[in-house]
Amino acid sequence: MFGFDQQFLLRLMGIGFALMGLGARVGAWKKWYWGSRGGAYAYLPLGLMFILYTYDAYFRESLGPYYFLYWAGIIAVAILILWWAARPPAFIKPRWVRWVEKYPLNVIGAMAAEVEAGKSWDTIELDSYGAGRIAVIK
């Protein structure tokens, strides 16, 4: 329609989503943690889904009667996306997120409030919440 390969565009978007998911996994964008509450981790399988979808015609032709296996894989990736968006498993979270989440909810709320107020990620004072002085991993 616009004179470009749509499959290429979908693959490019898939690579972009996968890279953003890897960035979330390694903890490159700490503000995402406070804003998305884990939804950014689903970008990795979302990127994979975009890429897999571009091979539909290839799998339809090459798998023949077993083409349903391709769609079973797509559905499995979709379930993975929903799982990682709703309740990301610990192994997908960066080390600093697992460290933050070991504190009680009131302490995490205080951390979020201070970070959203523009406080430094170096250290956050939480003495009034009973956590003492803690250092946030950069």
N, CA, C and O atoms as CSV, one atom per row, in Angstrom:
chain,resi,resn,atom,element,x,y,z
A,1,MET,N,N,0.814,-1.192,0.000
A,1,MET,CA,C,0.000,0.000,0.000
A,1,MET,C,C,0.863,1.263,0.000
A,1,MET,O,O,0.636,2.170,-0.801
A,2,PHE,N,N,1.843,1.324,0.888
A,2,PHE,CA,C,2.678,2.514,0.961
A,2,PHE,C,C,4.034,2.303,0.297
A,2,PHE,O,O,4.905,3.169,0.375
A,3,GLY,N,N,4.216,1.168,-0.349
A,3,GLY,CA,C,5.463,0.919,-1.056
A,3,GLY,C,C,6.578,0.389,-0.169
A,3,GLY,O,O,7.748,0.526,-0.527
A,4,PHE,N,N,6.266,-0.204,0.964
A,4,PHE,CA,C,7.286,-0.815,1.804
A,4,PHE,C,C,6.819,-2.196,2.259
A,4,PHE,O,O,5.629,-2.511,2.238
A,5,ASP,N,N,7.757,-2.979,2.656
A,5,ASP,CA,C,7.480,-4.353,3.063
A,5,ASP,C,C,6.896,-4.356,4.474
A,5,ASP,O,O,7.580,-4.005,5.435
A,6,GLN,N,N,5.638,-4.750,4.593
A,6,GLN,CA,C,4.982,-4.756,5.897
A,6,GLN,C,C,5.603,-5.789,6.830
A,6,GLN,O,O,5.674,-5.570,8.040
A,7,GLN,N,N,6.053,-6.913,6.279
A,7,GLN,CA,C,6.697,-7.932,7.099
A,7,GLN,C,C,7.967,-7.371,7.731
A,7,GLN,O,O,8.263,-7.634,8.897
A,8,PHE,N,N,8.710,-6.599,6.952
A,8,PHE,CA,C,9.923,-5.984,7.481
A,8,PHE,C,C,9.583,-5.024,8.620
A,8,PHE,O,O,10.266,-4.997,9.644
A,9,LEU,N,N,8.519,-4.235,8.434
A,9,LEU,CA,C,8.110,-3.288,9.471
A,9,LEU,C,C,7.695,-4.027,10.748
A,9,LEU,O,O,8.067,-3.614,11.846
A,10,LEU,N,N,6.932,-5.109,10.616
A,10,LEU,CA,C,6.534,-5.893,11.790
A,10,LEU,C,C,7.746,-6.503,12.487
A,10,LEU,O,O,7.812,-6.521,13.717
A,11,ARG,N,N,8.701,-7.000,11.712
A,11,ARG,CA,C,9.918,-7.560,12.321
A,11,ARG,C,C,10.720,-6.472,13.025
A,11,ARG,O,O,11.271,-6.695,14.104
A,12,LEU,N,N,10.781,-5.305,12.413
A,12,LEU,CA,C,11.487,-4.188,13.040
A,12,LEU,C,C,10.811,-3.791,14.349
A,12,LEU,O,O,11.484,-3.536,15.348
A,13,MET,N,N,9.475,-3.739,14.342
A,13,MET,CA,C,8.747,-3.447,15.576
A,13,MET,C,C,8.987,-4.543,16.612
A,13,MET,O,O,9.146,-4.252,17.798
A,14,GLY,N,N,9.012,-5.795,16.172
A,14,GLY,CA,C,9.276,-6.909,17.083
A,14,GLY,C,C,10.640,-6.797,17.724
A,14,GLY,O,O,10.793,-7.029,18.924
A,15,ILE,N,N,11.631,-6.443,16.927
A,15,ILE,CA,C,12.990,-6.260,17.474
A,15,ILE,C,C,12.991,-5.097,18.463
A,15,ILE,O,O,13.627,-5.171,19.514
A,16,GLY,N,N,12.273,-4.017,18.121
A,16,GLY,CA,C,12.203,-2.870,19.027
A,16,GLY,C,C,11.558,-3.231,20.364
A,16,GLY,O,O,12.072,-2.877,21.425
A,17,PHE,N,N,10.427,-3.940,20.304
A,17,PHE,CA,C,9.773,-4.364,21.548
A,17,PHE,C,C,10.669,-5.300,22.344
A,17,PHE,O,O,10.771,-5.172,23.564
A,18,ALA,N,N,11.321,-6.242,21.665
A,18,ALA,CA,C,12.203,-7.183,22.362
A,18,ALA,C,C,13.357,-6.443,23.034
A,18,ALA,O,O,13.728,-6.767,24.162
A,19,LEU,N,N,13.924,-5.457,22.353
A,19,LEU,CA,C,15.017,-4.684,22.959
A,19,LEU,C,C,14.532,-3.867,24.150
A,19,LEU,O,O,15.242,-3.734,25.147
A,20,MET,N,N,13.318,-3.319,24.047
A,20,MET,CA,C,12.764,-2.593,25.203
A,20,MET,C,C,12.526,-3.558,26.361
A,20,MET,O,O,12.753,-3.206,27.519
A,21,GLY,N,N,12.070,-4.768,26.057
A,21,GLY,CA,C,11.882,-5.776,27.099
A,21,GLY,C,C,13.194,-6.169,27.745
A,21,GLY,O,O,13.267,-6.350,28.961
A,22,LEU,N,N,14.238,-6.301,26.927
A,22,LEU,CA,C,15.561,-6.596,27.500
A,22,LEU,C,C,16.056,-5.433,28.345
A,22,LEU,O,O,16.683,-5.634,29.385
A,23,GLY,N,N,15.771,-4.204,27.890
A,23,GLY,CA,C,16.142,-3.030,28.689
A,23,GLY,C,C,15.446,-3.019,30.034
A,23,GLY,O,O,16.048,-2.673,31.050
A,24,ALA,N,N,14.166,-3.401,30.041
A,24,ALA,CA,C,13.442,-3.496,31.305
A,24,ALA,C,C,14.027,-4.610,32.163
A,24,ALA,O,O,14.119,-4.474,33.383
A,25,ARG,N,N,14.418,-5.702,31.535
A,25,ARG,CA,C,14.977,-6.849,32.270
A,25,ARG,C,C,16.284,-6.494,32.960
A,25,ARG,O,O,16.518,-6.899,34.099
A,26,VAL,N,N,17.131,-5.743,32.282
A,26,VAL,CA,C,18.415,-5.383,32.885
A,26,VAL,C,C,18.302,-4.150,33.774
A,26,VAL,O,O,19.275,-3.757,34.418
A,27,GLY,N,N,17.123,-3.543,33.813
A,27,GLY,CA,C,16.911,-2.407,34.711
A,27,GLY,C,C,17.417,-1.091,34.163
A,27,GLY,O,O,17.774,-0.199,34.932
A,28,ALA,N,N,17.455,-0.953,32.843
A,28,ALA,CA,C,17.997,0.262,32.236
A,28,ALA,C,C,17.119,1.489,32.483
A,28,ALA,O,O,17.630,2.602,32.606
A,29,TRP,N,N,15.812,1.293,32.557
A,29,TRP,CA,C,14.890,2.416,32.743
A,29,TRP,C,C,14.149,2.239,34.059
A,29,TRP,O,O,13.085,1.621,34.103
A,30,LYS,N,N,14.704,2.774,35.110
A,30,LYS,CA,C,14.142,2.577,36.442
A,30,LYS,C,C,12.774,3.240,36.604
A,30,LYS,O,O,11.961,2.779,37.405
A,31,LYS,N,N,12.509,4.308,35.862
A,31,LYS,CA,C,11.197,4.959,35.977
A,31,LYS,C,C,10.080,4.035,35.507
A,31,LYS,O,O,8.943,4.170,35.962
A,32,TRP,N,N,10.374,3.114,34.620
A,32,TRP,CA,C,9.364,2.175,34.161
A,32,TRP,C,C,8.843,1.339,35.316
A,32,TRP,O,O,7.660,1.000,35.351
A,33,TYR,N,N,9.699,1.009,36.246
A,33,TYR,CA,C,9.259,0.174,37.366
A,33,TYR,C,C,8.142,0.864,38.132
A,33,TYR,O,O,7.128,0.246,38.456
A,34,TRP,N,N,8.328,2.138,38.418
A,34,TRP,CA,C,7.337,2.862,39.208
A,34,TRP,C,C,6.095,3.176,38.390
A,34,TRP,O,O,5.011,3.317,38.955
A,35,GLY,N,N,6.227,3.287,37.081
A,35,GLY,CA,C,5.087,3.640,36.247
A,35,GLY,C,C,4.293,2.457,35.728
A,35,GLY,O,O,3.071,2.544,35.599
A,36,SER,N,N,4.964,1.352,35.428
A,36,SER,CA,C,4.273,0.240,34.771
A,36,SER,C,C,3.932,-0.900,35.716
A,36,SER,O,O,3.064,-1.718,35.411
A,37,ARG,N,N,4.577,-0.962,36.818
A,37,ARG,CA,C,4.373,-2.043,37.798
A,37,ARG,C,C,4.529,-3.417,37.161
A,37,ARG,O,O,3.812,-4.354,37.511
A,38,GLY,N,N,5.463,-3.534,36.231
A,38,GLY,CA,C,5.800,-4.831,35.671
A,38,GLY,C,C,5.369,-5.055,34.245
A,38,GLY,O,O,5.792,-6.031,33.625
A,39,GLY,N,N,4.549,-4.190,33.706
A,39,GLY,CA,C,4.075,-4.389,32.345
A,39,GLY,C,C,5.168,-4.340,31.300
A,39,GLY,O,O,5.039,-4.953,30.240
A,40,ALA,N,N,6.238,-3.624,31.581
A,40,ALA,CA,C,7.322,-3.494,30.599
A,40,ALA,C,C,8.049,-4.816,30.358
A,40,ALA,O,O,8.667,-4.994,29.309
A,41,TYR,N,N,7.984,-5.736,31.306
A,41,TYR,CA,C,8.660,-7.026,31.121
A,41,TYR,C,C,8.001,-7.833,30.003
A,41,TYR,O,O,8.648,-8.692,29.405
A,42,ALA,N,N,6.736,-7.572,29.714
A,42,ALA,CA,C,6.018,-8.305,28.665
A,42,ALA,C,C,6.440,-7.868,27.269
A,42,ALA,O,O,6.049,-8.499,26.287
A,43,TYR,N,N,7.227,-6.807,27.158
A,43,TYR,CA,C,7.670,-6.362,25.838
A,43,TYR,C,C,8.556,-7.398,25.157
A,43,TYR,O,O,8.540,-7.500,23.930
A,44,LEU,N,N,9.320,-8.159,25.909
A,44,LEU,CA,C,10.197,-9.164,25.309
A,44,LEU,C,C,9.384,-10.231,24.569
A,44,LEU,O,O,9.636,-10.442,23.382
A,45,PRO,N,N,8.424,-10.913,25.201
A,45,PRO,CA,C,7.631,-11.869,24.426
A,45,PRO,C,C,6.716,-11.197,23.393
A,45,PRO,O,O,6.364,-11.821,22.392
A,46,LEU,N,N,6.326,-9.939,23.619
A,46,LEU,CA,C,5.539,-9.231,22.619
A,46,LEU,C,C,6.344,-9.055,21.338
A,46,LEU,O,O,5.822,-9.239,20.238
A,47,GLY,N,N,7.597,-8.704,21.482
A,47,GLY,CA,C,8.473,-8.602,20.317
A,47,GLY,C,C,8.613,-9.929,19.598
A,47,GLY,O,O,8.599,-9.985,18.369
A,48,LEU,N,N,8.747,-11.001,20.373
A,48,LEU,CA,C,8.821,-12.337,19.788
A,48,LEU,C,C,7.539,-12.661,19.025
A,48,LEU,O,O,7.591,-13.270,17.957
A,49,MET,N,N,6.405,-12.265,19.558
A,49,MET,CA,C,5.125,-12.530,18.898
A,49,MET,C,C,5.033,-11.784,17.569
A,49,MET,O,O,4.574,-12.347,16.575
A,50,PHE,N,N,5.464,-10.528,17.542
A,50,PHE,CA,C,5.470,-9.771,16.289
A,50,PHE,C,C,6.329,-10.489,15.240
A,50,PHE,O,O,5.925,-10.634,14.087
A,51,ILE,N,N,7.500,-10.928,15.653
A,51,ILE,CA,C,8.414,-11.604,14.725
A,51,ILE,C,C,7.826,-12.935,14.257
A,51,ILE,O,O,7.854,-13.240,13.065
A,52,LEU,N,N,7.298,-13.724,15.185
A,52,LEU,CA,C,6.694,-15.005,14.807
A,52,LEU,C,C,5.545,-14.825,13.825
A,52,LEU,O,O,5.391,-15.611,12.890
A,53,TYR,N,N,4.745,-13.798,14.037
A,53,TYR,CA,C,3.591,-13.575,13.174
A,53,TYR,C,C,4.003,-13.341,11.720
A,53,TYR,O,O,3.262,-13.697,10.803
A,54,THR,N,N,5.166,-12.753,11.505
A,54,THR,CA,C,5.602,-12.477,10.134
A,54,THR,C,C,5.957,-13.747,9.372
A,54,THR,O,O,6.104,-13.704,8.150
A,55,TYR,N,N,6.097,-14.865,10.055
A,55,TYR,CA,C,6.425,-16.133,9.400
A,55,TYR,C,C,5.195,-17.010,9.181
A,55,TYR,O,O,5.328,-18.210,8.942
A,56,ASP,N,N,4.017,-16.433,9.258
A,56,ASP,CA,C,2.777,-17.192,9.103
A,56,ASP,C,C,2.729,-17.941,7.768
A,56,ASP,O,O,2.477,-19.145,7.751
A,57,ALA,N,N,2.963,-17.257,6.667
A,57,ALA,CA,C,2.896,-17.896,5.344
A,57,ALA,C,C,3.943,-19.004,5.218
A,57,ALA,O,O,3.668,-20.063,4.654
A,58,TYR,N,N,5.132,-18.757,5.740
A,58,TYR,CA,C,6.182,-19.776,5.673
A,58,TYR,C,C,5.765,-21.038,6.425
A,58,TYR,O,O,5.915,-22.146,5.909
A,59,PHE,N,N,5.244,-20.877,7.641
A,59,PHE,CA,C,4.847,-22.044,8.434
A,59,PHE,C,C,3.613,-22.730,7.860
A,59,PHE,O,O,3.481,-23.950,7.952
A,60,ARG,N,N,2.712,-21.954,7.271
A,60,ARG,CA,C,1.528,-22.550,6.649
A,60,ARG,C,C,1.950,-23.500,5.528
A,60,ARG,O,O,1.397,-24.588,5.373
A,61,GLU,N,N,2.938,-23.064,4.755
A,61,GLU,CA,C,3.406,-23.878,3.634
A,61,GLU,C,C,4.276,-25.043,4.093
A,61,GLU,O,O,4.123,-26.161,3.603
A,62,SER,N,N,5.175,-24.792,5.019
A,62,SER,CA,C,6.143,-25.832,5.388
A,62,SER,C,C,5.597,-26.861,6.388
A,62,SER,O,O,6.026,-28.015,6.375
A,63,LEU,N,N,4.671,-26.465,7.239
A,63,LEU,CA,C,4.149,-27.410,8.235
A,63,LEU,C,C,2.976,-28.239,7.730
A,63,LEU,O,O,2.700,-29.316,8.257
A,64,GLY,N,N,2.298,-27.746,6.725
A,64,GLY,CA,C,1.177,-28.496,6.156
A,64,GLY,C,C,0.114,-28.807,7.197
A,64,GLY,O,O,-0.456,-27.898,7.800
A,65,PRO,N,N,-0.155,-30.110,7.411
A,65,PRO,CA,C,-1.215,-30.462,8.366
A,65,PRO,C,C,-0.857,-30.140,9.826
A,65,PRO,O,O,-1.723,-30.175,10.700
A,66,TYR,N,N,0.389,-29.833,10.081
A,66,TYR,CA,C,0.827,-29.506,11.446
A,66,TYR,C,C,0.908,-27.996,11.681
A,66,TYR,O,O,1.531,-27.528,12.634
A,67,TYR,N,N,0.262,-27.256,10.788
A,67,TYR,CA,C,0.247,-25.799,10.887
A,67,TYR,C,C,-0.342,-25.332,12.218
A,67,TYR,O,O,0.000,-24.250,12.695
A,68,PHE,N,N,-1.205,-26.116,12.810
A,68,PHE,CA,C,-1.805,-25.749,14.106
A,68,PHE,C,C,-0.732,-25.594,15.181
A,68,PHE,O,O,-0.943,-24.872,16.156
A,69,LEU,N,N,0.418,-26.260,15.023
A,69,LEU,CA,C,1.505,-26.130,16.001
A,69,LEU,C,C,2.058,-24.703,16.021
A,69,LEU,O,O,2.437,-24.188,17.073
A,70,TYR,N,N,2.097,-24.083,14.861
A,70,TYR,CA,C,2.521,-22.680,14.784
A,70,TYR,C,C,1.586,-21.811,15.620
A,70,TYR,O,O,2.044,-20.981,16.405
A,71,TRP,N,N,0.281,-22.002,15.454
A,71,TRP,CA,C,-0.682,-21.202,16.211
A,71,TRP,C,C,-0.682,-21.571,17.689
A,71,TRP,O,O,-0.963,-20.728,18.540
A,72,ALA,N,N,-0.373,-22.808,17.994
A,72,ALA,CA,C,-0.220,-23.184,19.408
A,72,ALA,C,C,0.952,-22.412,20.019
A,72,ALA,O,O,0.882,-21.971,21.167
A,73,GLY,N,N,2.022,-22.253,19.248
A,73,GLY,CA,C,3.162,-21.454,19.712
A,73,GLY,C,C,2.803,-19.993,19.892
A,73,GLY,O,O,3.216,-19.366,20.868
A,74,ILE,N,N,2.032,-19.438,18.952
A,74,ILE,CA,C,1.582,-18.043,19.060
A,74,ILE,C,C,0.727,-17.863,20.315
A,74,ILE,O,O,0.888,-16.889,21.050
A,75,ILE,N,N,-0.172,-18.801,20.551
A,75,ILE,CA,C,-1.037,-18.728,21.737
A,75,ILE,C,C,-0.211,-18.856,23.013
A,75,ILE,O,O,-0.486,-18.171,23.999
A,76,ALA,N,N,0.797,-19.725,23.004
A,76,ALA,CA,C,1.670,-19.864,24.175
A,76,ALA,C,C,2.410,-18.558,24.452
A,76,ALA,O,O,2.543,-18.154,25.607
A,77,VAL,N,N,2.888,-17.903,23.408
A,77,VAL,CA,C,3.569,-16.613,23.594
A,77,VAL,C,C,2.575,-15.562,24.095
A,77,VAL,O,O,2.937,-14.729,24.926
A,78,ALA,N,N,1.337,-15.585,23.610
A,78,ALA,CA,C,0.324,-14.637,24.078
A,78,ALA,C,C,0.032,-14.844,25.563
A,78,ALA,O,O,-0.132,-13.879,26.309
A,79,ILE,N,N,-0.030,-16.090,25.982
A,79,ILE,CA,C,-0.233,-16.382,27.412
A,79,ILE,C,C,0.959,-15.881,28.220
A,79,ILE,O,O,0.788,-15.338,29.311
A,80,LEU,N,N,2.160,-16.061,27.687
A,80,LEU,CA,C,3.371,-15.566,28.353
A,80,LEU,C,C,3.326,-14.048,28.494
A,80,LEU,O,O,3.709,-13.504,29.530
A,81,ILE,N,N,2.861,-13.373,27.460
A,81,ILE,CA,C,2.728,-11.903,27.513
A,81,ILE,C,C,1.786,-11.502,28.634
A,81,ILE,O,O,2.108,-10.628,29.439
A,82,LEU,N,N,0.634,-12.132,28.691
A,82,LEU,CA,C,-0.339,-11.807,29.742
A,82,LEU,C,C,0.220,-12.093,31.131
A,82,LEU,O,O,0.035,-11.298,32.053
A,83,TRP,N,N,0.901,-13.223,31.282
A,83,TRP,CA,C,1.486,-13.595,32.570
A,83,TRP,C,C,2.529,-12.573,32.998
A,83,TRP,O,O,2.493,-12.081,34.125
A,84,TRP,N,N,3.463,-12.252,32.097
A,84,TRP,CA,C,4.534,-11.324,32.458
A,84,TRP,C,C,4.026,-9.902,32.649
A,84,TRP,O,O,4.640,-9.128,33.383
A,85,ALA,N,N,2.919,-9.541,32.007
A,85,ALA,CA,C,2.354,-8.200,32.199
A,85,ALA,C,C,1.604,-8.108,33.519
A,85,ALA,O,O,1.685,-7.094,34.212
A,86,ALA,N,N,0.872,-9.164,33.870
A,86,ALA,CA,C,0.047,-9.135,35.079
A,86,ALA,C,C,0.829,-9.452,36.346
A,86,ALA,O,O,0.652,-8.786,37.365
A,87,ARG,N,N,1.683,-10.452,36.293
A,87,ARG,CA,C,2.420,-10.885,37.476
A,87,ARG,C,C,3.765,-11.427,37.026
A,87,ARG,O,O,3.949,-12.641,36.931
A,88,PRO,N,N,4.714,-10.527,36.748
A,88,PRO,CA,C,6.007,-10.994,36.231
A,88,PRO,C,C,6.726,-11.879,37.240
A,88,PRO,O,O,6.762,-11.565,38.430
A,89,PRO,N,N,7.295,-12.979,36.773
A,89,PRO,CA,C,8.031,-13.859,37.678
A,89,PRO,C,C,9.342,-13.206,38.124
A,89,PRO,O,O,9.855,-12.305,37.461
A,90,ALA,N,N,9.864,-13.665,39.233
A,90,ALA,CA,C,11.075,-13.060,39.803
A,90,ALA,C,C,12.267,-13.149,38.862
A,90,ALA,O,O,13.080,-12.225,38.819
A,91,PHE,N,N,12.392,-14.242,38.104
A,91,PHE,CA,C,13.585,-14.408,37.273
A,91,PHE,C,C,13.669,-13.378,36.145
A,91,PHE,O,O,14.752,-13.158,35.602
A,92,ILE,N,N,12.569,-12.753,35.786
A,92,ILE,CA,C,12.597,-11.767,34.707
A,92,ILE,C,C,12.898,-10.363,35.241
A,92,ILE,O,O,13.228,-9.463,34.468
A,93,LYS,N,N,12.787,-10.178,36.546
A,93,LYS,CA,C,12.996,-8.856,37.138
A,93,LYS,C,C,14.483,-8.607,37.397
A,93,LYS,O,O,15.220,-9.531,37.741
A,94,PRO,N,N,14.916,-7.362,37.232
A,94,PRO,CA,C,16.304,-7.023,37.567
A,94,PRO,C,C,16.570,-7.201,39.065
A,94,PRO,O,O,15.639,-7.236,39.870
A,95,ARG,N,N,17.812,-7.310,39.415
A,95,ARG,CA,C,18.216,-7.521,40.810
A,95,ARG,C,C,17.718,-6.395,41.708
A,95,ARG,O,O,17.264,-6.654,42.822
A,96,TRP,N,N,17.796,-5.149,41.244
A,96,TRP,CA,C,17.384,-4.035,42.104
A,96,TRP,C,C,15.873,-4.064,42.353
A,96,TRP,O,O,15.427,-3.629,43.414
A,97,VAL,N,N,15.071,-4.567,41.398
A,97,VAL,CA,C,13.623,-4.658,41.608
A,97,VAL,C,C,13.323,-5.719,42.656
A,97,VAL,O,O,12.488,-5.508,43.536
A,98,ARG,N,N,13.993,-6.848,42.566
A,98,ARG,CA,C,13.789,-7.893,43.583
A,98,ARG,C,C,14.192,-7.367,44.954
A,98,ARG,O,O,13.580,-7.721,45.962
A,99,TRP,N,N,15.216,-6.526,44.997
A,99,TRP,CA,C,15.676,-5.939,46.258
A,99,TRP,C,C,14.614,-4.993,46.812
A,99,TRP,O,O,14.321,-5.025,48.007
A,100,VAL,N,N,14.031,-4.144,45.950
A,100,VAL,CA,C,13.003,-3.200,46.391
A,100,VAL,C,C,11.772,-3.951,46.894
A,100,VAL,O,O,11.195,-3.589,47.919
A,101,GLU,N,N,11.377,-4.986,46.176
A,101,GLU,CA,C,10.130,-5.679,46.484
A,101,GLU,C,C,10.198,-6.559,47.722
A,101,GLU,O,O,9.185,-7.127,48.131
A,102,LYS,N,N,11.363,-6.681,48.319
A,102,LYS,CA,C,11.408,-7.467,49.556
A,102,LYS,C,C,10.936,-6.650,50.763
A,102,LYS,O,O,10.721,-7.200,51.843
A,103,TYR,N,N,10.776,-5.330,50.573
A,103,TYR,CA,C,10.316,-4.469,51.657
A,103,TYR,C,C,8.793,-4.467,51.731
A,103,TYR,O,O,8.126,-4.788,50.748
A,104,PRO,N,N,8.235,-4.106,52.896
A,104,PRO,CA,C,6.770,-4.011,53.023
A,104,PRO,C,C,6.208,-2.948,52.078
A,104,PRO,O,O,6.932,-2.065,51.619
A,105,LEU,N,N,4.927,-3.044,51.800
A,105,LEU,CA,C,4.290,-2.141,50.843
A,105,LEU,C,C,4.388,-0.671,51.246
A,105,LEU,O,O,4.514,0.200,50.384
A,106,ASN,N,N,4.332,-0.387,52.555
A,106,ASN,CA,C,4.422,1.021,52.964
A,106,ASN,C,C,5.809,1.592,52.666
A,106,ASN,O,O,5.932,2.775,52.349
A,107,VAL,N,N,6.844,0.772,52.763
A,107,VAL,CA,C,8.208,1.229,52.450
A,107,VAL,C,C,8.345,1.413,50.943
A,107,VAL,O,O,8.935,2.393,50.490
A,108,ILE,N,N,7.806,0.482,50.165
A,108,ILE,CA,C,7.860,0.604,48.710
A,108,ILE,C,C,7.107,1.859,48.272
A,108,ILE,O,O,7.553,2.570,47.372
A,109,GLY,N,N,5.970,2.129,48.907
A,109,GLY,CA,C,5.213,3.339,48.602
A,109,GLY,C,C,6.019,4.595,48.897
A,109,GLY,O,O,5.970,5.558,48.131
A,110,ALA,N,N,6.764,4.594,50.005
A,110,ALA,CA,C,7.604,5.738,50.344
A,110,ALA,C,C,8.731,5.897,49.336
A,110,ALA,O,O,9.079,7.014,48.953
A,111,MET,N,N,9.302,4.772,48.906
A,111,MET,CA,C,10.346,4.831,47.873
A,111,MET,C,C,9.777,5.440,46.596
A,111,MET,O,O,10.388,6.322,45.993
A,112,ALA,N,N,8.611,4.965,46.193
A,112,ALA,CA,C,7.991,5.456,44.962
A,112,ALA,C,C,7.718,6.955,45.058
A,112,ALA,O,O,7.976,7.696,44.110
A,113,ALA,N,N,7.201,7.398,46.194
A,113,ALA,CA,C,6.887,8.818,46.367
A,113,ALA,C,C,8.142,9.674,46.265
A,113,ALA,O,O,8.123,10.735,45.641
A,114,GLU,N,N,9.230,9.219,46.873
A,114,GLU,CA,C,10.459,9.999,46.832
A,114,GLU,C,C,11.070,10.000,45.437
A,114,GLU,O,O,11.579,11.025,44.982
A,115,VAL,N,N,11.025,8.865,44.760
A,115,VAL,CA,C,11.574,8.799,43.412
A,115,VAL,C,C,10.757,9.662,42.461
A,115,VAL,O,O,11.319,10.386,41.639
A,116,GLU,N,N,9.423,9.587,42.569
A,116,GLU,CA,C,8.566,10.386,41.703
A,116,GLU,C,C,8.673,11.875,42.004
A,116,GLU,O,O,8.372,12.709,41.149
A,117,ALA,N,N,9.099,12.208,43.212
A,117,ALA,CA,C,9.316,13.611,43.569
A,117,ALA,C,C,10.662,14.121,43.070
A,117,ALA,O,O,10.995,15.289,43.271
A,118,GLY,N,N,11.435,13.256,42.423
A,118,GLY,CA,C,12.708,13.670,41.849
A,118,GLY,C,C,13.914,13.446,42.727
A,118,GLY,O,O,14.996,13.951,42.426
A,119,LYS,N,N,13.757,12.696,43.817
A,119,LYS,CA,C,14.901,12.419,44.684
A,119,LYS,C,C,15.905,11.537,43.954
A,119,LYS,O,O,15.554,10.834,43.006
A,120,SER,N,N,17.125,11.580,44.391
A,120,SER,CA,C,18.196,10.804,43.783
A,120,SER,C,C,17.998,9.315,44.026
A,120,SER,O,O,17.466,8.903,45.057
A,121,TRP,N,N,18.429,8.530,43.074
A,121,TRP,CA,C,18.375,7.079,43.233
A,121,TRP,C,C,19.535,6.580,44.078
A,121,TRP,O,O,19.573,5.402,44.433
A,122,ASP,N,N,20.484,7.456,44.409
A,122,ASP,CA,C,21.647,7.016,45.187
A,122,ASP,C,C,21.226,6.494,46.551
A,122,ASP,O,O,21.527,5.356,46.911
A,123,THR,N,N,20.532,7.326,47.300
A,123,THR,CA,C,20.058,6.906,48.616
A,123,THR,C,C,18.684,7.510,48.867
A,123,THR,O,O,18.361,8.590,48.373
A,124,ILE,N,N,17.910,6.812,49.618
A,124,ILE,CA,C,16.583,7.305,49.992
A,124,ILE,C,C,16.453,7.144,51.500
A,124,ILE,O,O,16.718,6.071,52.042
A,125,GLU,N,N,16.047,8.206,52.171
A,125,GLU,CA,C,15.844,8.172,53.608
A,125,GLU,C,C,14.461,7.619,53.911
A,125,GLU,O,O,13.454,8.181,53.478
A,126,LEU,N,N,14.410,6.527,54.648
A,126,LEU,CA,C,13.125,5.958,55.012
A,126,LEU,C,C,13.056,5.680,56.509
A,126,LEU,O,O,12.368,4.755,56.941
A,127,ASP,N,N,13.762,6.471,57.292
A,127,ASP,CA,C,13.790,6.239,58.734
A,127,ASP,C,C,12.396,6.286,59.343
A,127,ASP,O,O,12.110,5.526,60.269
A,128,SER,N,N,11.519,7.159,58.848
A,128,SER,CA,C,10.193,7.275,59.433
A,128,SER,C,C,9.323,6.057,59.141
A,128,SER,O,O,8.274,5.880,59.760
A,129,TYR,N,N,9.746,5.231,58.216
A,129,TYR,CA,C,8.987,4.028,57.879
A,129,TYR,C,C,9.581,2.775,58.509
A,129,TYR,O,O,9.113,1.664,58.259
A,130,GLY,N,N,10.599,2.957,59.317
A,130,GLY,CA,C,11.189,1.826,60.024
A,130,GLY,C,C,12.142,1.003,59.202
A,130,GLY,O,O,12.489,-0.112,59.592
A,131,ALA,N,N,12.574,1.523,58.073
A,131,ALA,CA,C,13.478,0.742,57.219
A,131,ALA,C,C,14.921,1.189,57.394
A,131,ALA,O,O,15.832,0.545,56.874
A,132,GLY,N,N,15.140,2.264,58.106
A,132,GLY,CA,C,16.494,2.767,58.223
A,132,GLY,C,C,16.951,3.418,56.929
A,132,GLY,O,O,16.149,3.654,56.026
A,133,ARG,N,N,18.228,3.702,56.846
A,133,ARG,CA,C,18.774,4.284,55.622
A,133,ARG,C,C,19.097,3.158,54.656
A,133,ARG,O,O,19.796,2.208,55.007
A,134,ILE,N,N,18.592,3.267,53.459
A,134,ILE,CA,C,18.855,2.222,52.482
A,134,ILE,C,C,19.493,2.847,51.241
A,134,ILE,O,O,19.260,4.016,50.932
A,135,ALA,N,N,20.272,2.083,50.562
A,135,ALA,CA,C,20.901,2.544,49.329
A,135,ALA,C,C,20.259,1.798,48.165
A,135,ALA,O,O,20.135,0.574,48.191
A,136,VAL,N,N,19.863,2.535,47.168
A,136,VAL,CA,C,19.237,1.920,46.004
A,136,VAL,C,C,20.327,1.632,44.982
A,136,VAL,O,O,21.166,2.484,44.691
A,137,ILE,N,N,20.302,0.446,44.453
A,137,ILE,CA,C,21.309,0.015,43.488
A,137,ILE,C,C,21.135,0.785,42.204
A,137,ILE,O,O,20.025,0.878,41.681
A,138,LYS,N,N,22.216,1.339,41.688
A,138,LYS,CA,C,22.181,2.067,40.409
A,138,LYS,C,C,22.279,1.125,39.267
A,138,LYS,O,O,22.267,1.551,38.112
